[in-house]
């Protein structure tokens, strides 16, 4: 059986893995605490961080004491993860074909990535590797477009998105509820802020997949407009997010 192909836009993560590491925010303490509590992450438990990227979520779960496995299909992102989060087991693979045995883990987490998956296939695979009663957590840092700076950034980048899969196009709690594989699903929202300088705003935007894979001239124009916007915005620069967390149980 051949491994599922990744969406073409994910090439941006290979091209800009270092920018992704520098430009993306972490996750709010309250959301991490909820994941750890609800998924019962502790010594003696095993958790899979699926599509772990550079380890932005993985590293925040390390203090739980759970045995962590980080799975990431993009080699360049995985290398960043191995440098940034030493000691965590890493695997190559996809959400639709997880290289673990049935019932191998107590919990699965997915940070900033589930919208890239073929949802039905991925949920079946996650269900397969989870032990009975095991929990799944999906989390996204959603840019809070009520903020003028975030709204202005959206105006710059949205015309370039094309048919790229986006978080905001699906109701993730409904997806869990209707899958027939997960129960007791819940949604929580957590405010978060990323404090950045001009370069930080630029790298946040350039780390977006469809920006990273855009033609050089397009990327240059985006960078120019983002820099102008950052310079015109009152300092210090703050990028607010509304972090969305969805949890369900096998």
N, C-alpha and C positions, 0 to 999 in steps of 0.2 A: 504494500500500500504506500503510495507516494505521499510525502508530507504536503499539507495544504499550502497553497501559494499565499504569500502576504499581499495585501493591497499595494499597488504601485507607489502610493504616496508614502508608505513606510520607508521607502528609500531615504527619505529625509532624515530619519533617525540615524541611519548609518552615516550620512554626510555631515550631520551636525550633532553627534553624540556628546562632544565636549561642550558645545554651546547649550545643549539640553541640560547637562549637569549644572552649568553655571546659571542658566537663565530661569529654570523652573523653580517654583516655590516648594517648600516642604508641606507638611499637613498640620492642621491645628491640633494642639494637645488634647482637646476634648474629644475630637474624632478618633484619635489613636487610642485614647483611654477607653472609648466605647467599643472599639474593635477588640481590644485586649480582653475586656470584661465579657462581652457577649460571646466571643469565640473561645473564651476560656484559655487564652494563650498563657502558658506557664511551663516550667521545667517538666519534662516527661510527655509533653504534647508536641506534635509535628504539624507545621503549617507550610503551605505552598504559596509563595508570592508569584502569581502568574503574570507573565509579560512585565517582568520587574524593571525593565529599563535600566537606568543607571543606579537603581537601588534607592530612590527617593523615599519609597515606603518601607522597603526592606529594613533599612538602617534604623528606622523608628520602632520597629517591632523587635529588634535584637534585645533590648532591656527586659522584655517579657520573660526571657529565659527559655522560650519554646525553641525546639529544633527547627530551623528555617531552611527551606529549599527555595532557591530563586530560579525561575525558569524564564529565559529570554531568548527569542529567536534571532535577534539582530546581533551579530558578533561584536560590532563596535560598541554597542550599548552594554553588552555583557562584559567586555573588557573594562569599561568604566566602573561597572558594578564591582567586579573583582578587586579593583584597586581601592575603591571607596569603602567597601564593606568586607574586609578580609575575614575569613573564617566561616563564611556562609557558603553552603554547597550550591553550586550553580549548574544548570542544565540548559542545553539548547533544545528547543521544541516549541510547539504552538499550543494554543488553547484547545484546538480541535483534535489534537493528537498528543496527549500528555504522556511522556515516557515513564510512567509510574504504574505500579500494580493496583488492582482494585482495592479500595478501602485503605489506601496507604497513609492518608493524612487525616488529621482531625479538623483542619480548617484550610480554607483557600481565601486569599485576598487578591484583589485586582485593582491597581491604582492607575487611574488616568488612561485606561486601555480597553475596557470591555466593548466600547463602540466600534473597535477594529475587528472584533471577532465575528464569525458566523454564529449568531447567538444560539440557535437551537443545537448545533453540533457542540459548541463549547459548553453549554449547560449540561448536556448529556455526559461529556467527558469529566466535567467537574463533579457531577453526581457520582460517576463511577469511581473516582479516586478518593472521594470522601467516605469516611466511616459513617455508619448510621448515626444520625443526630448531629453530624458535623456541620459547621457553619461556613457560609460564604459571605464575604464582604466586598462590595463594589464601591469605590470611592473616586470622586472627581473634585478637583479644584476648579470650579466654574467662575470665570471672570465676571465680576459683579458689574453689569453694564448700567446700573443706576448711577455709577460714578462717572463724572464727565471724562476723565482720562481714559477709562476703560471703554466708554462708549465711542470716543474718538478713535481709539485703536481698532475697534470693531469696524468702523467705517473704512479704515485703510485696508484691512485684511479680508473682509467678507467677500469682496468681488473676486478674490483669487481662489476661494475654496473649491469651486467647481463641484464635483460629485464626491468629494472626500467625506467619509463617514464622520458624523459629528454627534457628540454626546446629547445635544439638545433635541435631536430628532426622535428620541424614543422615550417612553415612560418605563423606567427600569423596574419600579415596584410592580407594575402590571405584568411586565415580562416574567418576573419571578413567580408571581401569583398564578399566571396562566400556563406556566411550563408543565405543571403537574409533577415537578421534581423537587420543589422546595416549598416550605410552609413557614408560617409565623413571620412573614416578611415584614420589614419595617423600614421607614425612611426617616433620616434626621438631617438637619441643616446646621452648619457650624460656620460662624464668621471667621474670616482669616485675612491677614494683611501681609503683603510682601513689600518690604522696604527696599528700594532700589535707587541707584543713581542713573544717569543717562544711559550708560553702557548696559546697565541691568535691564532697562526697559527694552533696549534694542535686542539684547540676547533673548529676552523672554519671547519676543515676537519672531525672531529669526529661528528659534527652536521649533516653531510650529511646522509640522510635516510638509504641508503644501507650500509654505514659504521656502523651506530649505530645498525643495525640489523644483522650485520655479526657475525660469531662465535667469541668468546672471543679471541682466538688465532690470528685470522685475524685482529681484532681491535688492539691488542697489537703490531702486526708487523707493521701495518700502523702507529700507534703512534711513534714507534721506528724510522721508516724511515723518518717521517715528522720532528721529533725532530733533527735528524742528519742533515737533509736538512736545517732547520732553523738555526742551529748553524754554518753551513758552509756558510751561506749567509751574505753578508755585512749588518751591522746594520746602522740605524734602519730599521726594516722590514716593507715593504709597499706592500700591496696586491692591485694591480690595477684591476678595473672593467670597463666594458663598459655597462652602464645601458641602457636597451632597454625598451622603453615606447611605447605602442600601445593604441590608442584612437579611439573609434567609437561611433556613436549615433543611438539611437532607431528611 
